[in-house]
Every structure is written in C-alpha cells, then in structure tokens.
Amino acid sequence: MKKFKDAFCGLKFSWTHRSIVIQFLLAGCIFAAGLLLKFTPGEWLAVTAMCALVIASEIFNTCIEMICDKICPDYDETIGKIKDLSAAGVLVCALFALLSALIIVLF
C-alpha cells in the first residue's frame, strides 16, 4: 500500500513541473478531439497508450534532469549530453504519438 501512496505523491509532485503539466493538457485536448471525432474503442486504446507513453517519458526525463542537477549543479558537457538524450527520448515518443494520431484521423 505504501508503494501506491508514494507513486501518487510522485504524480502529485509532477504537477509542479511545467513540461509535465503541458503534456497532461495536450492529452486532455486529444481526448476532447476523440470525443468530437467519435473514436472507436481501438482508436481510444491507441490514443490512451500514446498519451501515457508521452507523459511517462516526460516524468522520467524530469527525473533524469533533477538527478543530473543534483549531482552536478554547474555546467558539465557530459551532463548536458545526458539531458539532451533524455529530452530526445520524450521527443521520439511525442513524434510517434503524433504519427499515430494522424493515422487515426486521416485514415
């Protein structure tokens, strides 16, 4: 039970980070569009999975950035590359989510 409590505390804390809030807001817009476009159950499954993937990757990215900042508060080239790679992971997830949305809407 404590693990769930900790996880919900982490989720609550995630709302203090602008990039994560933006991802949640975009997911809300996508769900609103799904209601308007009357997504099928399969489309809802794909959209929900993609939104969860993007939000989770943004949470992991934020964790990596926080760890890097704690370990090395000053600029470090290697830390910079680690942060860039982490952000690239979010970008890849977001681009595939966008591609999935376009496939659903256009086909």
C-alpha positions in Angstrom: 0.0 0.0 0.0 2.9 2.4 0.8 4.2 1.9 -2.8 0.9 3.2 -4.2 0.9 6.2 -1.8 4.5 7.0 -2.8 3.5 6.8 -6.5 0.5 9.1 -6.0 2.8 11.5 -4.2 5.1 11.5 -7.2 2.2 12.0 -9.5 1.1 15.0 -7.4 4.6 16.4 -7.4 4.8 16.0 -11.2 2.2 18.7 -11.5 4.8 21.2 -10.2 6.8 20.8 -13.4 5.6 22.9 -16.4 6.6 20.4 -19.1 4.6 17.6 -17.4 1.6 19.8 -17.0 1.8 20.7 -20.7 1.8 17.0 -21.6 -1.3 16.4 -19.4 -3.1 19.4 -21.0 -2.2 18.2 -24.5 -3.6 14.7 -23.6 -6.8 16.4 -22.4 -7.1 18.2 -25.8 -6.5 14.9 -27.6 -9.2 13.2 -25.5 -11.6 16.1 -26.3 -10.9 15.6 -30.0 -11.5 11.9 -29.6 -15.0 12.7 -28.3 -15.7 15.0 -31.1 -14.4 12.6 -33.7 -16.1 9.6 -32.1 -13.0 7.4 -31.8 -13.6 3.6 -32.0 -12.5 1.5 -29.0 -9.3 0.5 -30.8 -8.5 4.2 -31.5 -9.2 5.1 -27.9 -6.8 2.3 -26.9 -4.1 3.6 -29.2 -4.5 7.2 -28.1 -4.6 6.4 -24.4 -1.4 4.3 -24.8 0.4 7.0 -26.7 -0.6 9.7 -24.2 0.5 7.5 -21.3 3.8 6.8 -23.0 4.5 10.5 -23.6 3.5 11.6 -20.1 5.6 8.8 -18.5 8.6 9.6 -20.7 8.3 13.3 -19.7 8.2 12.3 -16.0 11.3 10.1 -16.5 13.0 13.0 -18.3 12.3 15.3 -15.4 13.7 12.8 -13.0 16.9 12.4 -15.0 17.2 16.2 -15.2 16.7 16.6 -11.4 19.3 13.9 -10.7 21.8 15.5 -13.1 21.3 18.9 -11.5 21.7 17.4 -8.0 24.9 15.6 -9.0 26.5 18.4 -10.9 24.9 21.9 -10.4 27.5 23.6 -12.6 27.5 23.1 -16.4 29.1 19.9 -17.5 29.3 18.7 -21.1 28.6 15.1 -20.3 25.6 16.0 -18.1 24.4 18.2 -20.9 24.5 15.3 -23.3 22.7 13.1 -20.8 19.9 15.7 -20.5 19.7 16.1 -24.3 19.4 12.3 -24.8 16.7 12.2 -22.2 14.8 15.0 -23.9 15.3 13.2 -27.2 13.5 10.2 -25.7 10.5 12.4 -25.0 10.6 13.8 -28.5 10.7 10.4 -30.1 7.6 9.3 -28.0 5.8 12.5 -28.9 6.5 12.2 -32.6 5.3 8.7 -32.7 2.2 9.7 -30.7 1.6 12.5 -33.3 2.1 10.0 -36.2 -0.4 7.6 -34.5 -2.9 10.4 -34.1 -2.5 11.4 -37.8 -3.0 7.8 -38.9 -6.2 7.6 -36.8 -7.6 10.9 -38.0 -6.6 10.7 -41.7 -7.3 7.0 -42.4 
